[in-house]
Amino acid sequence: MSDPASLSRLSRCAVYPAAALRVETGALMGDPIGAVEDVVAGDIYTLSDAAGARELVLARHGGAIVVAPGSSVGRAGQPVAALARHQIMGERGVTVEVLVLDLAGERLALPLGPLSPGDEYTLIATAAVAGELAAVAQVSFTRGTRITMSDGAQVPVERLKPGDRVLTRDHGVQPIRWTGRQTVRAEGLSAPVVIAAGALNNAEELVLSPDHRLFIYQREDRIGAGRAELLVRARHLVNGDTIRRAPGGHVDYFHLLFDAHEIIYAECIPAESLLVAPEVLAGLGEDLAGDVTRRMAGRSHRPHHGVEPTAADLDGLDAAMLLGRGPAR
């Protein structure tokens, strides 16, 4: 195993066992999605209703991509290789790319977009891949979320436009550089997270994408993170009570871009703005990602400081209860 101290954290993503995505109709009926030689164009796949996504944390070690400490899948230092990139089309004509990964002989499916259990997806293209792995992460607010402006006004996110001035935690008032919107099915990895009023000292309910990170200042190190300033993904706070997933129907996701990766206030909870990084751009889709890349002239953001706990760090803990005891600042 590689020395964890020598690993450079790359990205984290939600993966399924490849066996969870199987051919329902076609030449290879019953077979799981696999490498290029294991699939046939035109086969129809479905994602098992019982399939549960797990968090794979990736790191760079020398020239290889390996499992990082804190991953819920695999062991730190194990090499991860991408075997194939498949393009599948859903029943409504929306295409999603799926990477098939090999982890010590175990095959994993990494969707680069939303998949809904039970829906049918037709394989329309496939290619072998090599090189750096991609990941996907949604960083977005839902319709109606109120954002704190420069004058303290609370404005719904869908009404914001480039040039509007927003209050940030670290850099005072900053203008919005770009806004974007996606409408996706609220299923599987794309089902939003609902934070009930009062769960994190918020006055009103907050609904946001599952990979959206909240900034939490803990006066005491209640989860053993080693630092007071945390960036915690909404999906890691779900406890089935005050914080829950809300599948069903469709959801409008709104993105806010600033010159830097900022912490802004959504329903008075400190939350990140859009982070320009490969794993986030992968979740925007080609058109929106291209628009952001042009707006940023090809530059990426430096991520906001703050420790991000992994799923393994929070395993068995009610993180919402622990982190919601004291006010964020």
C-alpha positions as a Markdown table, in Angstrom:
| # | Residue | x | y | z |
|---|---|---|---|---|
| 1 | Met | 0.0 | 0.0 | 0.0 |
| 2 | Ser | 1.2 | 3.5 | -0.8 |
| 3 | Asp | 2.1 | 5.9 | 2.0 |
| 4 | Pro | -1.1 | 8.0 | 2.5 |
| 5 | Ala | 1.0 | 11.1 | 3.1 |
| 6 | Ser | 2.4 | 10.8 | -0.4 |
| 7 | Leu | -1.0 | 10.8 | -2.1 |
| 8 | Ser | -2.3 | 14.0 | -3.7 |
| 9 | Arg | -6.1 | 14.2 | -3.4 |
| 10 | Leu | -7.6 | 14.4 | -6.9 |
| 11 | Ser | -11.4 | 14.0 | -6.7 |
| 12 | Arg | -14.3 | 12.1 | -5.3 |
| 13 | Cys | -17.2 | 10.6 | -7.1 |
| 14 | Ala | -20.2 | 8.4 | -6.6 |
| 15 | Val | -20.0 | 4.9 | -8.2 |
| 16 | Tyr | -22.1 | 1.8 | -8.5 |
| 17 | Pro | -21.0 | -1.8 | -8.9 |
| 18 | Ala | -21.0 | -2.5 | -12.6 |
| 19 | Ala | -23.4 | -5.4 | -11.9 |
| 20 | Ala | -26.0 | -2.8 | -10.9 |
| 21 | Leu | -26.2 | -1.6 | -14.5 |
| 22 | Arg | -27.3 | -4.6 | -16.6 |
| 23 | Val | -28.7 | -5.4 | -20.1 |
| 24 | Glu | -32.5 | -5.8 | -19.8 |
| 25 | Thr | -33.1 | -6.2 | -23.5 |
| 26 | Gly | -30.6 | -7.1 | -26.3 |
| 27 | Ala | -27.8 | -9.4 | -27.4 |
| 28 | Leu | -26.1 | -9.6 | -24.0 |
| 29 | Met | -29.3 | -9.9 | -21.9 |
| 30 | Gly | -28.4 | -10.0 | -18.2 |
| 31 | Asp | -24.8 | -9.0 | -18.6 |
| 32 | Pro | -23.4 | -6.1 | -16.6 |
| 33 | Ile | -21.9 | -3.0 | -18.3 |
| 34 | Gly | -18.2 | -3.7 | -19.0 |
| 35 | Ala | -15.2 | -2.9 | -21.2 |
| 36 | Val | -15.4 | -2.3 | -24.9 |
| 37 | Glu | -15.3 | -6.0 | -25.8 |
| 38 | Asp | -18.1 | -6.7 | -23.2 |
| 39 | Val | -20.9 | -4.6 | -24.7 |
| 40 | Val | -22.9 | -4.4 | -27.9 |
| 41 | Ala | -24.4 | -1.2 | -29.3 |
| 42 | Gly | -28.2 | -1.1 | -29.2 |
| 43 | Asp | -28.5 | -3.1 | -26.0 |
| 44 | Ile | -30.8 | -1.6 | -23.4 |
| 45 | Tyr | -29.6 | -1.2 | -19.8 |
| 46 | Thr | -31.4 | -0.5 | -16.6 |
| 47 | Leu | -30.0 | 0.5 | -13.2 |
| 48 | Ser | -31.2 | -1.7 | -10.4 |
| 49 | Asp | -33.7 | -0.1 | -8.0 |
| 50 | Ala | -31.7 | -1.6 | -5.1 |
| 51 | Ala | -28.4 | -0.2 | -6.3 |
| 52 | Gly | -26.7 | 2.1 | -3.8 |
| 53 | Ala | -24.0 | 4.5 | -4.8 |
| 54 | Arg | -20.8 | 4.6 | -2.8 |
| 55 | Glu | -18.1 | 7.2 | -2.6 |
| 56 | Leu | -14.8 | 6.6 | -4.4 |
| 57 | Val | -12.1 | 9.1 | -3.4 |
| 58 | Leu | -9.2 | 9.3 | -5.9 |
| 59 | Ala | -5.7 | 10.5 | -5.5 |
| 60 | Arg | -2.6 | 10.9 | -7.7 |
| 61 | His | 0.5 | 8.9 | -6.8 |
| 62 | Gly | 3.3 | 9.5 | -9.2 |
| 63 | Gly | 1.8 | 9.0 | -12.6 |
| 64 | Ala | -1.0 | 6.7 | -11.4 |
| 65 | Ile | -4.5 | 7.3 | -10.1 |
| 66 | Val | -5.2 | 5.3 | -6.9 |
| 67 | Val | -7.7 | 5.1 | -4.1 |
| 68 | Ala | -7.2 | 7.8 | -1.5 |
| 69 | Pro | -7.6 | 7.4 | 2.3 |
| 70 | Gly | -11.2 | 7.9 | 3.4 |
| 71 | Ser | -12.7 | 6.2 | 0.3 |
| 72 | Ser | -15.8 | 4.0 | 1.0 |
| 73 | Val | -14.6 | 1.8 | -1.9 |
| 74 | Gly | -11.3 | 0.0 | -2.1 |
| 75 | Arg | -8.2 | 0.4 | 0.0 |
| 76 | Ala | -5.8 | 3.4 | 0.0 |
| 77 | Gly | -3.1 | 3.0 | -2.6 |
| 78 | Gln | -5.0 | 0.5 | -4.8 |
| 79 | Pro | -4.7 | 1.5 | -8.5 |
| 80 | Val | -7.8 | 2.5 | -10.4 |
| 81 | Ala | -8.0 | 2.3 | -14.2 |
| 82 | Ala | -10.6 | 3.5 | -16.7 |
| 83 | Leu | -11.5 | 0.7 | -19.1 |
| 84 | Ala | -14.2 | 2.3 | -21.3 |
| 85 | Arg | -16.4 | 5.3 | -21.8 |
| 86 | His | -19.9 | 4.5 | -22.9 |
| 87 | Gln | -22.6 | 6.8 | -24.1 |
| 88 | Ile | -26.2 | 5.7 | -23.3 |
| 89 | Met | -29.5 | 7.4 | -24.2 |
| 90 | Gly | -32.4 | 7.5 | -21.9 |
| 91 | Glu | -36.1 | 7.1 | -22.7 |
| 92 | Arg | -36.5 | 10.9 | -23.1 |
| 93 | Gly | -33.5 | 11.3 | -25.5 |
| 94 | Val | -31.1 | 12.6 | -22.9 |
| 95 | Thr | -27.6 | 11.1 | -23.2 |
| 96 | Val | -25.3 | 10.2 | -20.3 |
| 97 | Glu | -21.7 | 9.0 | -20.3 |
| 98 | Val | -20.7 | 6.2 | -18.1 |
| 99 | Leu | -17.1 | 5.3 | -17.2 |
| 100 | Val | -16.3 | 1.7 | -16.4 |
| 101 | Leu | -13.5 | 1.5 | -13.9 |
| 102 | Asp | -11.3 | -1.4 | -12.7 |
| 103 | Leu | -10.4 | -1.5 | -9.0 |
| 104 | Ala | -8.3 | -4.5 | -8.2 |
| 105 | Gly | -10.4 | -6.7 | -10.4 |
| 106 | Glu | -13.7 | -5.2 | -9.3 |
| 107 | Arg | -15.6 | -3.3 | -12.0 |
| 108 | Leu | -17.4 | -0.1 | -11.1 |
| 109 | Ala | -19.7 | 2.2 | -13.1 |
| 110 | Leu | -19.1 | 6.0 | -12.8 |
| 111 | Pro | -22.0 | 8.0 | -14.3 |
| 112 | Leu | -21.0 | 11.4 | -15.6 |
| 113 | Gly | -24.6 | 12.6 | -15.3 |
| 114 | Pro | -27.8 | 11.6 | -13.7 |
| 115 | Leu | -29.2 | 8.0 | -14.0 |
| 116 | Ser | -32.6 | 7.0 | -12.7 |
| 117 | Pro | -33.2 | 3.5 | -11.3 |
| 118 | Gly | -35.7 | 1.5 | -13.5 |
| 119 | Asp | -35.4 | 3.7 | -16.6 |
| 120 | Glu | -34.2 | 2.2 | -19.8 |
| 121 | Tyr | -30.9 | 3.4 | -21.4 |
| 122 | Thr | -29.8 | 2.4 | -24.9 |
| 123 | Leu | -26.0 | 2.0 | -25.6 |
| 124 | Ile | -25.3 | 4.2 | -28.6 |
| 125 | Ala | -21.5 | 4.6 | -28.5 |
| 126 | Thr | -18.5 | 3.2 | -26.7 |
| 127 | Ala | -14.7 | 3.8 | -26.7 |
| 128 | Ala | -11.7 | 2.6 | -24.9 |
| 129 | Val | -10.2 | 5.3 | -22.6 |
| 130 | Ala | -6.8 | 5.9 | -21.0 |
| 131 | Gly | -5.4 | 8.7 | -18.9 |
| 132 | Glu | -6.9 | 10.8 | -16.1 |
| 133 | Leu | -10.2 | 9.8 | -14.7 |
| 134 | Ala | -13.1 | 12.2 | -14.7 |
| 135 | Ala | -15.7 | 12.6 | -11.9 |
| 136 | Val | -19.0 | 14.4 | -11.6 |
| 137 | Ala | -20.3 | 16.7 | -8.9 |
| 138 | Gln | -23.3 | 19.0 | -8.9 |
| 139 | Val | -22.8 | 22.4 | -7.2 |
| 140 | Ser | -26.1 | 24.1 | -7.5 |
| 141 | Phe | -29.2 | 25.6 | -5.7 |
| 142 | Thr | -32.8 | 24.8 | -6.4 |
| 143 | Arg | -35.5 | 27.3 | -7.5 |
| 144 | Gly | -36.6 | 29.6 | -4.7 |
| 145 | Thr | -33.4 | 29.5 | -2.7 |
| 146 | Arg | -32.8 | 32.9 | -1.3 |
| 147 | Ile | -29.3 | 34.4 | -1.6 |
| 148 | Thr | -28.0 | 37.2 | 0.6 |
| 149 | Met | -27.1 | 40.3 | -1.5 |
| 150 | Ser | -24.8 | 43.2 | -0.8 |
| 151 | Asp | -27.5 | 45.2 | 1.0 |
| 152 | Gly | -28.7 | 42.2 | 3.0 |
| 153 | Ala | -31.7 | 41.6 | 0.8 |
| 154 | Gln | -32.7 | 37.9 | 0.3 |
| 155 | Val | -33.3 | 37.3 | -3.4 |
| 156 | Pro | -34.4 | 34.0 | -5.0 |
| 157 | Val | -31.6 | 32.5 | -7.0 |
| 158 | Glu | -33.6 | 32.2 | -10.2 |
| 159 | Arg | -33.9 | 36.1 | -10.3 |
| 160 | Leu | -30.1 | 36.7 | -10.1 |
| 161 | Lys | -28.1 | 37.8 | -13.2 |
| 162 | Pro | -24.5 | 38.6 | -14.0 |
| 163 | Gly | -23.4 | 41.8 | -12.4 |
| 164 | Asp | -25.6 | 41.4 | -9.3 |
| 165 | Arg | -23.6 | 42.0 | -6.1 |
| 166 | Val | -23.6 | 39.2 | -3.6 |
| 167 | Leu | -22.3 | 39.1 | 0.0 |
| 168 | Thr | -19.4 | 36.6 | 0.4 |
| 169 | Arg | -17.8 | 35.4 | 3.6 |
| 170 | Asp | -14.2 | 36.1 | 2.8 |
| 171 | His | -14.1 | 38.8 | 0.1 |
| 172 | Gly | -17.0 | 41.2 | 1.0 |
| 173 | Val | -19.3 | 42.1 | -1.9 |
| 174 | Gln | -18.6 | 40.4 | -5.2 |
| 175 | Pro | -20.4 | 40.6 | -8.6 |
| 176 | Ile | -21.8 | 37.4 | -10.2 |
| 177 | Arg | -19.9 | 36.6 | -13.4 |
| 178 | Trp | -22.2 | 34.0 | -14.8 |
| 179 | Thr | -25.4 | 32.1 | -14.0 |
| 180 | Gly | -26.6 | 28.8 | -15.4 |
| 181 | Arg | -29.6 | 26.5 | -15.1 |
| 182 | Gln | -30.1 | 22.8 | -15.6 |
| 183 | Thr | -33.4 | 20.8 | -15.4 |
| 184 | Val | -32.8 | 17.1 | -14.4 |
| 185 | Arg | -34.8 | 14.2 | -13.1 |
| 186 | Ala | -34.8 | 14.3 | -9.3 |
| 187 | Glu | -33.7 | 10.6 | -9.1 |
| 188 | Gly | -30.7 | 8.7 | -8.0 |
| 189 | Leu | -27.5 | 10.8 | -7.7 |
| 190 | Ser | -29.4 | 13.9 | -8.8 |
| 191 | Ala | -32.2 | 13.8 | -6.1 |
| 192 | Pro | -31.8 | 17.0 | -4.1 |
| 193 | Val | -31.1 | 17.3 | -0.4 |
| 194 | Val | -33.7 | 19.0 | 1.8 |
| 195 | Ile | -32.4 | 20.7 | 5.0 |
| 196 | Ala | -35.3 | 21.4 | 7.2 |
| 197 | Ala | -35.6 | 24.8 | 8.9 |
| 198 | Gly | -33.5 | 24.9 | 12.1 |
| 199 | Ala | -31.4 | 21.8 | 11.2 |
| 200 | Leu | -28.2 | 23.9 | 10.7 |
| 201 | Asn | -29.5 | 27.0 | 12.4 |
| 202 | Asn | -31.2 | 28.0 | 9.2 |
| 203 | Ala | -34.5 | 30.0 | 9.5 |
| 204 | Glu | -36.0 | 28.5 | 6.4 |
| 205 | Glu | -35.8 | 25.2 | 4.5 |
| 206 | Leu | -32.9 | 24.9 | 2.1 |
| 207 | Val | -32.9 | 22.5 | -0.9 |
| 208 | Leu | -29.7 | 22.0 | -2.9 |
| 209 | Ser | -27.8 | 19.5 | -5.0 |
| 210 | Pro | -26.3 | 16.5 | -3.1 |
| 211 | Asp | -22.7 | 17.4 | -3.8 |
| 212 | His | -23.1 | 21.0 | -2.8 |
| 213 | Arg | -20.7 | 21.7 | 0.1 |
| 214 | Leu | -21.7 | 23.8 | 3.1 |
| 215 | Phe | -19.2 | 25.8 | 5.1 |
| 216 | Ile | -19.4 | 24.9 | 8.8 |
| 217 | Tyr | -17.2 | 26.5 | 11.5 |
| 218 | Gln | -17.1 | 24.1 | 14.5 |
| 219 | Arg | -16.0 | 25.7 | 17.7 |
| 220 | Glu | -15.1 | 22.3 | 19.0 |
| 221 | Asp | -13.7 | 19.5 | 16.8 |
| 222 | Arg | -16.7 | 17.3 | 17.2 |
| 223 | Ile | -15.9 | 14.9 | 14.4 |
| 224 | Gly | -12.1 | 14.7 | 14.7 |
| 225 | Ala | -11.4 | 16.6 | 11.4 |
| 226 | Gly | -8.3 | 18.3 | 12.9 |
| 227 | Arg | -9.5 | 21.8 | 11.8 |
| 228 | Ala | -12.4 | 24.1 | 12.7 |
| 229 | Glu | -13.3 | 25.1 | 9.2 |
| 230 | Leu | -15.2 | 22.3 | 7.3 |
| 231 | Leu | -16.7 | 22.0 | 3.8 |
| 232 | Val | -19.3 | 19.2 | 4.1 |
| 233 | Arg | -21.3 | 17.8 | 1.2 |
| 234 | Ala | -25.0 | 17.9 | 1.6 |
| 235 | Arg | -25.4 | 14.2 | 0.9 |
| 236 | His | -23.1 | 13.4 | 3.9 |
| 237 | Leu | -25.5 | 15.2 | 6.2 |
| 238 | Val | -28.6 | 13.2 | 5.4 |
| 239 | Asn | -30.1 | 11.6 | 8.5 |
| 240 | Gly | -33.5 | 10.7 | 7.2 |
| 241 | Asp | -35.1 | 13.2 | 9.7 |
| 242 | Thr | -34.1 | 16.8 | 9.6 |
| 243 | Ile | -32.0 | 16.4 | 6.4 |
| 244 | Arg | -33.3 | 14.0 | 3.7 |
| 245 | Arg | -33.2 | 13.2 | 0.0 |
| 246 | Ala | -36.2 | 14.2 | -2.0 |
| 247 | Pro | -36.6 | 12.0 | -5.1 |
| 248 | Gly | -39.4 | 12.4 | -7.7 |
| 249 | Gly | -40.3 | 14.5 | -10.7 |
| 250 | His | -37.8 | 17.1 | -12.1 |
| 251 | Val | -35.7 | 19.7 | -10.4 |
| 252 | Asp | -34.3 | 23.0 | -11.6 |
| 253 | Tyr | -30.7 | 23.5 | -10.6 |
| 254 | Phe | -29.1 | 27.0 | -10.7 |
| 255 | His | -25.4 | 27.8 | -10.7 |
| 256 | Leu | -23.6 | 30.9 | -9.6 |
| 257 | Leu | -20.1 | 31.7 | -10.8 |
| 258 | Phe | -17.7 | 34.3 | -9.3 |
| 259 | Asp | -14.2 | 35.2 | -10.2 |
| 260 | Ala | -13.1 | 33.1 | -7.2 |
| 261 | His | -14.5 | 30.1 | -5.5 |
| 262 | Glu | -16.6 | 31.9 | -2.8 |
| 263 | Ile | -18.6 | 31.1 | 0.2 |
| 264 | Ile | -22.0 | 32.9 | -0.1 |
| 265 | Tyr | -25.1 | 32.7 | 2.1 |
| 266 | Ala | -28.1 | 30.6 | 1.0 |
| 267 | Glu | -31.1 | 30.8 | 3.4 |
| 268 | Cys | -28.4 | 32.3 | 5.7 |
| 269 | Ile | -26.3 | 29.1 | 5.6 |
| 270 | Pro | -22.7 | 29.6 | 4.3 |
| 271 | Ala | -22.4 | 27.5 | 1.1 |
| 272 | Glu | -20.0 | 27.3 | -1.8 |
| 273 | Ser | -20.4 | 29.0 | -5.2 |
| 274 | Leu | -19.7 | 27.1 | -8.4 |
| 275 | Leu | -16.2 | 25.7 | -8.4 |
| 276 | Val | -14.5 | 25.6 | -11.8 |
| 277 | Ala | -12.8 | 22.2 | -11.6 |
| 278 | Pro | -12.9 | 19.1 | -13.9 |
| 279 | Glu | -15.2 | 17.0 | -11.6 |
| 280 | Val | -17.7 | 19.9 | -11.4 |
| 281 | Leu | -17.6 | 20.8 | -15.1 |
| 282 | Ala | -18.3 | 17.1 | -15.9 |
| 283 | Gly | -21.6 | 17.5 | -14.1 |
| 284 | Leu | -22.7 | 20.6 | -16.0 |
| 285 | Gly | -23.0 | 19.0 | -19.4 |
| 286 | Glu | -21.2 | 20.0 | -22.6 |
| 287 | Asp | -23.0 | 23.2 | -23.3 |
| 288 | Leu | -22.9 | 24.8 | -19.8 |
| 289 | Ala | -19.3 | 23.5 | -19.2 |
| 290 | Gly | -18.2 | 25.2 | -22.5 |
| 291 | Asp | -19.9 | 28.4 | -21.5 |
| 292 | Val | -18.1 | 28.4 | -18.1 |
| 293 | Thr | -14.8 | 27.6 | -19.7 |
| 294 | Arg | -15.1 | 30.5 | -22.1 |
| 295 | Arg | -16.2 | 32.8 | -19.3 |
| 296 | Met | -13.1 | 31.8 | -17.3 |
| 297 | Ala | -10.8 | 31.9 | -20.3 |
| 298 | Gly | -9.7 | 28.4 | -19.5 |
| 299 | Arg | -8.7 | 29.1 | -15.9 |
| 300 | Ser | -9.7 | 26.9 | -13.0 |
| 301 | His | -10.5 | 28.1 | -9.4 |
| 302 | Arg | -8.4 | 27.5 | -6.4 |
| 303 | Pro | -10.7 | 25.7 | -4.0 |
| 304 | His | -11.8 | 27.5 | -0.9 |
| 305 | His | -9.8 | 26.5 | 2.2 |
| 306 | Gly | -11.4 | 24.1 | 4.6 |
| 307 | Val | -11.2 | 20.4 | 5.4 |
| 308 | Glu | -13.7 | 18.2 | 3.6 |
| 309 | Pro | -14.7 | 15.1 | 5.6 |
| 310 | Thr | -15.2 | 11.9 | 3.6 |
| 311 | Ala | -18.1 | 9.5 | 3.9 |
| 312 | Ala | -15.8 | 7.2 | 5.9 |
| 313 | Asp | -14.9 | 10.1 | 8.3 |
| 314 | Leu | -18.7 | 10.5 | 9.0 |
| 315 | Asp | -19.6 | 6.8 | 9.1 |
| 316 | Gly | -22.0 | 6.1 | 12.0 |
| 317 | Leu | -22.3 | 9.7 | 13.0 |
| 318 | Asp | -25.2 | 12.1 | 12.8 |
| 319 | Ala | -23.1 | 14.8 | 11.3 |
| 320 | Ala | -26.1 | 17.2 | 11.1 |
| 321 | Met | -26.7 | 16.9 | 14.8 |
| 322 | Leu | -23.1 | 17.3 | 15.7 |
| 323 | Leu | -22.3 | 20.2 | 13.4 |
| 324 | Gly | -25.7 | 22.0 | 13.9 |
| 325 | Arg | -25.2 | 22.6 | 17.6 |
| 326 | Gly | -23.3 | 25.7 | 17.3 |
| 327 | Pro | -23.8 | 28.7 | 14.9 |
| 328 | Ala | -21.7 | 28.8 | 11.8 |
| 329 | Arg | -19.8 | 32.0 | 11.3 |
